[in-house]
Amino acid sequence: MLSPVMSQSSPAATGGAGPNFEQRVGAFLLALLLTRSGPPFSPRAQIRRIRQQTEEMKWCTDDYFIEAQRPDGTLLRVLVQVKRAFALVANDPTCAEVFGDAWRDMPADNSTRRRTACCWSPAP
């Protein structure tokens, strides 16, 4: 008699694929900072500061904080949430959590809001 097939979790689910991807995004952002390059959201700006794991800064979107400066001196702030898998679906709990965190992070001040953005970096 054959023994029943045991179900196992995938290596991606248990082996750190999410943190590995987050580290790759961080390496990309660090390379942009070190080469004084512009971030993808504003290529003419220059990245001034990157902060990883921003919970202690009281942000809900907690993976990366990027501060960049445009040639005219305007400072831009972007919060980045890194997800290995992300679906833009109304009833997906991860999607609801990510959008909820981004909404809570938006400043109430209109002048600051225009220079603040949240972005998501899903794996390819």
Steps between C-alpha positions, in 0.01 A plus 500: 500500500627846412543752776305825468680794344597757758437859407789734556536873492694640211859615556390851404243502782738372767847586372515876519410594141322814621793638702739401221301707250478789747879494533536517122276806487713653777820428306349670194405808705846509661664486156288798391604691814872423459504596132299818569235380259135585484234270635263332251212723608691825422816442291614865512500499881790371705456258789619660824398245761371144523366339813416131531238356736327826581269382780704690757435816296128428560422423134250224422659434159806354662755369251681807361491878532665695218569872507605658171562856391401651167734746322278788622560391863158341558520199732303189407411222742406152390406204713558160340327177593672193356289192432615181333147445375232767470159496335293812447175336610235651726449193719871412537606556863858593405375757249264649758780515759746668262251764385381558856858557618564740211183694580598535867845624396373784280551835672197717570683813383429558127838661424683201648259250343595617150861399569426169673425171329472132577605232258501124492777289363370154404737231378510450123 
